[in-house]
Amino acid sequence: MPTTPELSLIVPTRERPERLRAFLHSLDATAECPERVEVILVIDEDDVQSVRHQCQRISTREVMVPPRQTMGSLNTAGYEAARGRYLMLLNDDVVARTTGWDQRILDCFKSTPDDILLVHVNDGLFGESLCTFPIVSRLFCEMAGGICPRDYLRYRIDDHIEDIFNLLGLLGERRVIYLPDVLFEHHNVATEGDRRGSYVPSESILSVDGPRFDALRAERQEVAFRLYQQIQERAKKLRDQQARAVLATAPHAFTLRTPERHRVEARQSGSRKDPSLTIAIVARAPCKGVQITLDSVRAHTSRYQLILVEDKERVETRRGAKLNRILQGTRTDYLVVLAPGTRVRPGWVHECLAKVTGEIAASFLVPHERERKTLGIVSGPGVSLILDRTRCRYLPFDEVYHSGFADVDFGLRVLEAGFGVLVDRVRGVIGPATLGATESEGWTTTHLDADRAYFFQSWEAKGRFNSLQNRWSEHLAGNGTAASANSSLDPLTALANDIWERLHPGQPSLATRLVRTARHVKNRGVRCFQERGIRGLMVRVFQQFRRVRTPTPTT
């Protein structure tokens, strides 16, 4: 039996003895391993009603503090007195309903050895939409300078902690676990009139804590960056250990002379050496298009690895998550992602891989016979994603997206990393798909609307898109001399220009910017890349906003 508890519950309380007794009794009745849990009651020195309340099976300790302190200070006092490796912020108006809640929480942290994790339970009011009772590790608190800022009067403490982990998620580290079936029933609800059963915050307190929360954003960003560095440093140590173990057991030098040791760049079909290639087919649910693509690939492709990602029970898996699994699981030089229903033709491999040479690290190939405009770069069957895996393997897809916006976002990430992206049509190499996007991917209007709002928030509202455009314009302009911007525009550029003007009234048109940049490029190869790559990508990105006249990012 451990002498030191693993999980500390920090519970500020004042003059609510009946609720406190009910809370402690519920913990006793539902804890699976009470010896691994402790309760820290933070009590005002003048509150005689709240002292000497104990759990029968769980260690309970009292921390006496001066009265009229902020909730941030009360939580900090409990944190400083706690002994557990993991800490949970709670209220006294809660009843634990789920047997074994303690083991469920501890199991989550066991799955994350570096201890950088936020767990939250179902409070019966807000559920997954709000992290009402956050659970974090002592390591997190030490890196954050405490469990929460002392200045918060009552609100925004849970938001403060959750925002740090949401910022960490933006860096590719998703470290939040929600336990919907672990219920800590929160009784802090209105009981008068038609607002019975709903939570009603104090506007006077919120008017103080709200601006304070906004003012601390830079501090939370810094904490998130420190956590990210901690995760990366530990991951590097593990990778280094694995690398040394592999080298220590390496076979004889001559044994390593296998065909796979070369990175092959064969631009013409019939070369003696073919590049190592993984072909992935991504489907949301079983459909006949998968077999169509498999038959086509087998008929016209040799020497490749095949990955089929399919949700057989029609359980939703976001497209970004699928693509990350594929990218992390392959070891070949190149990765080709095909949608179900896509048909390939003889010579397609060498023709497609020729698109990812030089500066180009990712290529979106659209069948010439079927131009797709509705969803952007990738919108379902018939559009292929070609990646140089050696350059893209450390660029993750954003797993928030359900739909092809994951591909659009990824293309921009590749550009941010300093590589090139090509958006091009392929004549006679990849045929049009035989199925519609709805049948193969199942993207709904709700998915697309949510993805569109998130995309706008991530790229346009934060200025990342403009920054990216300016950086590439300066880079390409340095390779040539200025020329006249008078040029006819193709329909796609005209459409993008129209959308740009809706988004940015009064600013120079997108068409003017694009033509001006292209004219600055003297070298034909670079200009071709500019027109097909940057311009094509921008055109298709702005098609996302075709139905948006006044975009409002979600919060």
N, C-alpha and C positions, 0 to 999 in steps of 0.2 A: 504494500500500500504506500503510495507516494506521500512524503511528508510535506511537500510544497504543492499547493493547488496549481493546476494548469490554466484554469479559466476563472477570471475574476469578474463578477457582476457589480458594477458601480451604480448605486441607487441613491440619489439625493431624495430626501423625504422631509415633509414638514406637516405636522398636525393632521395626519390622516391615518390614525392607528388601525381603523377597521380595514381599509384598503391595503395597508401594509401587511397586516396579518394574513389577509386572503392571498396576497402576492407570495409571501414566504411559504405559506401552506402549499400553494400550487407548485412551487419549486421542489419542495420535499416530495410531493406526490408523483412527480413526473421525471425527476433526474434519474438517469441510469447508473451513473458513477458519481455519487454525491461527494466522495472523498477527493475527487479531482476538481471540485468547484468551491469557490468561496464567494460570499456576499459581503460587499462593503457598503454599509449604510452611512451616508453623509448627513449629519443631523445638526441643526442649529443649537447652539448652547442653551437657548432659552426655551427649547421645545421639549418639555418633560413628557409629552404624550408618546413620543416616538422612540424613547430609549427602552432598553431591555426587551426587545423583540428578537426572537431567535428562531432559526430553522432547527428542526430536530435532527436531520441527517446531514445538513450542509453547514460548514463552518461559517459563522456570521460575526462580523466585527463592526464596531461603531467608530466613526471619525467625527469628533465634535469640532464645529467651526463657528466663528462669530456670525451672528444673524445678518440677514439682508445682503448676502453676497450674490453675485451673478451666477447663472447656471454654469457658465464656463469655469468659474472659480471652484464651484462645488465639484464638478467633474474632475478638475485638476487635483483637488484634495483627495478624492477617492483614488485617482490614478497613482498618486505619490504613496498612498498607503497600501495599495494592492501588491500581491506577490505573484500573481499568475503571469504566465508567458503570453496569454491572450486576454483581452479586456473587452467587455461589452457594456455599453452605456444603456441604462434602463431607467424607467420611472416606477414609482410605487403604485400607480393605477393600472397595473398590468396583471394578467392571469396567464400562466403558462398552461397550455392545453395539450401539448404534444409530448407523449412519453418518449424518453430517449433523446430529447432536444440537445442535451449536453454532448452526447456522443456524436450526433450529426454535425455539430459545429466543429468539434475537434477533428473529425474525419476530413473536413474541408481543408483545414490547415495542414494535416498530414500529407495531402496531395500537393502541397506547395512548400517544398523544403526551405526556400529562402525566406519564408514568413512574410512576404510582401503580398498581402491579400486583404480584401474587405468582404466580409460575410454579413448578410442581413436576412432577417426572418420576416415572416408575414405578420403584420400588426393588426390585421382584420379591418383596417380602414383604408390605407393607401396601397398596401400590397407591394408589388414590384416597382411602382412609380415613385416611391420615396423610401430612402434608407432610414427609417425611423429609429431603429435600434442598432447602430453600427457595431461591428465586432472586428477588432484589429489586433495586430501583434504588438508586443512591447518594442520590438525592433522598429516598427513603423513609428511609434510614438517618439522614440529616441531620435529618429531621423527627422521627424517633423517638429521637434522642439516641445513635445507635450502631446497629450491626447486631443486637445483643442485649445484655441485661444481663450484666455480668461475673460475677454471683454464682452463676449456674447451674453446678453441679458437672459434670453431663454431660447430664441429661435436660431435657425441657420447652422447649428452645430453639426447636425447630421448632413446638411447640404455641403458644409465646408469639407468634411471628411470625404464624402462621396465625390465631390468635384476634383479632388486630388487624384483619385483613382480613375475618373473619367478622362482627365488630362493624360494620365499614364496610358490609357487605352488609345488615345490619339497617336501615341508613339509606338503603337503596335503591341502593347502589353496589356491584355485584358485580364484584370485581376479582381473582378467583382463576382461573387457567387451569391445568388438569391435562392433561399430555401422556401418555396411556396407552401409546402406541407408542414413546416414548423411554425406553429401558431403561438404567438405571444399576444393575446387579445388585449388591445388598448381601449380603456374605458373613458378616454378623454374626449367626450362628445357632448354636443349641445343637447339640452333636455327641455327646451321651451319652444312652443309654437310649432311651425312647420319645419324647423331646422333640427328636429329630434334625429339623433343618429348620425349627425354630421359634425365634422371638426371645425370649430370656429376660432381662429387665432385672434390675439389681441392686437388691434391695429396700432395702438400706441407703442407697444414693445416692438412690433415688426417694423415700424418706421425708424427705429434705431438700429435694429439688427440687420435689416435689409441693406442699407448703405454701408454698414460695416463689412458685411459679406462681400459686397462689390469692391470695396477698397482693398481687401486682402487677396485679390486675384493674383497679383504678381507674386505674392508670397507662396500661394498654393502652386503656382507654376514652377517655382524654384524647388519646392519639395518634390513635386512630380519628377523633375529632372534628376534630382538626387536619387530617388527611388529607381529611376530608369538606369542610371549609372551603376547602382548596386546590382541590379538584375544582370546587366551586361557583363560586369566584372566577374560575377559568379559563373555565368554561362561560358565566358572565355576560359576560366580555369578548368571547367569540366571539359570543354573542347580540347584544351591543351593536354589534359590527362589522357583523353581518348586518343589523341594524335600520337602521343608518346607510346601508348600501349600498342597501337597499330604498328608503329615503326619498330618497336622492340621485338615483335613477332613477324617481321617482314620476311618473305621467302628470299631465296637466292636471287642475285642480280639478274641472271639470265632468265629466271622464271618470270620476272616482271615484264619481259619483252612480249607483251600480248598485243593484238591488234587494237584493243581498247585504249592503249596508252596514248594514242595520238588524238589530237583535236583536229578533225578533218574539215577543210573548207573546200568542198568540191562544187564548182558552179555549173558544171555541165553533166548531164546524165550520161552514164557510161564510164565515168571515172573509175579507176581501179579501187579507190577507197571511198566509201560512203560515210557521211557524218553520222555519229551516234544520235539516235532520234527516239523520243518518246511521243506517242500519239495518245492523247486523252480525249475521251468522249464524255461530255457532262450532260446528264439528264436529271430532271427533277423527279420523274416517275417513269416507270416502264412504258415504252411506246414503240411502235413499229419503226420509227425513224432510226433507233439505235441499230437495228439489224441492217437497215439500208446502208448506213455509214460503215458498219463493220464489213459487210460484203464488198463495198467499194474499195475500202482501204486494203483488204486482203488481196484483191484482184490487181491492184496497181502499186503496191508498196512491198519492199523487201528490207530485211534487217532493221527491225524497229521493235520497241517495247510498247505494249498497249496497256492503258489504264482506263477502266470504265467506272465512272462514278454515277451511281443510280440510287435514288431513294425508293426502295421497293415497297415500303408501306405508306408512301405518299406523305411522309413526315417532312415538314419544311426544313430544308437546309439552305442557308443563304449562300449565294453564288460565290462571294468572296471567301467563305470558309472552305468550300469545295476546292477552289483554285489554289488556296494556300496549301491544302493537303497534297495536292498534286505537285506543286512546285517544290515542296519540301521532300517529297518521296522519290523524286526522280534523280538520277545521277548522270544522265546523258548530256551531250553538248547542247541539244536543242529540244524545245518542247513545242508541240503543236496541239492546240485545243480546238476540237471540232464540236459543233452542236449536232444533235441528232437530226438525221435527214439530209446531211450534207453529202454530196457525191464528189469523189475525186476522180481524176483522169490520169492517163499515163504521163509520167514525167513531172507530176505535181510536186514531189518532194524537192527536187533540185531547183525548180522554178520558185518555190516558196522560200527556201533557205537562202536563195540569192538576194532576198529582200532584207535579210538581217546581217549585213556585212558593213565594215567600216564603222561609221558613227552609230548606225542603226542597231538598237538592242531589242526592240519590240516592233512588230509589224501587224497591223490589222488589215486583212485581205478580204475585200468584198467581191463576190462574184459579179462579173461584168453584166451578166444577163439579168441580174435582179438587184438594182440599187435600192438600199433600204434607208429611209429617211426618218422614220417615226421615233426611233429610240436612240439614235446617235451612232457611235462607233460600232458597237456590237449590239445587235437587237434580236438575236435568236439564230435559227438555222441559216446556213449559207455563208456566215461570216466566220473567218478563222483567225485565231490569235497565234502568232508565231513569236517565240521568245528565245533569245540567246541566254540559256540558263546560267552560264558562268558569270554573266554580268547582272542578271536580274534575280538571282536566288535570294539575295538579302533585301529585296524590295517586296514587302508583303502586300497582298490585296486587302482592302478595307472590308472587314467582315460585317459591317453594318448594312451594306447594300444587299437587297434581294435580287436585283435584276442586273442588266447589262451596264448599269452605271458603275458597277465594280470594275469593269474593263476600262471605261472612260477615266475613272479616277486613277487606275493603275497607269494608264498611258501618261497622264500628267505627272505622276510620281517618277516615272522613268525620266521624263524631261527634267524634273527638278534635280535628279541625281546626276545630270550632265550628259546623259546618253541621248540618242536620237530615236524618234518614233516615226514610223511610216504608215500612212493610211492610203491604200492603193487598191485599184481594181485589178483582178486577175482574169485575163481572157483565155478561155478554153482550158484552164487547169483545174479550177474548183468550180463545180457546177452548182446551180441553184438548188436549194433544199426543196423537198417535196411536202414538207409539213409546215404549219404555221407556228409562230412563237408560242402561242397560248397552249397548244397541245404538248409541246416539248418542254417548255420551261415553266408554264403556269404562273407567269407574272400577272398580277391583277392590277387594276387601276389604283387600288390602295397602295400596293407596293411601289408603283411608279411615282405616285404623288409624294409618298414619304421619301423615296430615294432622291427625287428632284429637289425637295426642300433641303435634305441633308447635304446634297451635292452643292447647292447654292451656298449654304452656310459654310461648308468646308473650304470652298475655293473662291467664290466671288465676294462674299461678305467679309472674308478675312484678308482679301487683297492678294491671295496667293496666285491667282490667275494673272492679274495685271503684272505682278512681280516677275512671274515666269515669262510672260510675253516680252516685257522690256529687256530682260536678261538675254533672251535668245535674239531679239532684234539687234541689240548692241553687238552680240557675238557675230552674227551674220553680216551686219553692216561693215564690220571691220575687214571683211574679205573682198570688198569691191568698191566701186565708186557710185555716187548718186546718179540717178537718171530721172526722167520725167515720170510722174505718177499717173499720167493719163493712159488708161487701159480699159478695155472692155472686160466685164465681169461675167463669169458663168453663173447659172441660176443658183447654185449652192452658196456662192459667195454673196450674191444679192440677198438671199434669205438670211444668212448670218448677219449681214449688215443691217437689215431691217430689225432683227431681234436686238442687236447691239444698241441701236438707237432708242429702242423702247427701254432698255435697261439703263442707258447712259445719255439721257437727253442733254443736248448742248455740247457734247464732247465730240472730238474728231471721229468720223465714222470708222468702223472696223475695216471697211473696204479700203479706205484711204491708207490706213496703217499697214494693211497687208500688202497692197500693191507697192507702197513706198519701200517697205522692207525687201520685197522680192526684187525690186529694181536696183537695190543697193548691192545685190549679189552678182558678181561678174562671172565667177566660175560656174560653168553649166551644171556640174555635178552637185555643187552645193545649192544652186538655185533650184534644181529639180527636187532636192531634199526639202528645201524651204517650201516650195509650192505644194508638194504632195504631203509633206510631213506636218510642219507647223500649221500651214493654212488649212490643210485637210482636217487636222485635229481640232483646230479652233472652230471650223465650220460645224463639225459634228457635235462639239461640246455645246455650242450655242443653240443647236437644235433642241437641246433639252428644255429650253425656256420658251419654246414656240407658243405654249399656251399660257405663259406667265407674263402678265403685263406689269404687275407690281409685286415682285417676289418678296415674300416675308419669311425669313429663316426661322426655323423652329428653335425653341430654347430647351 
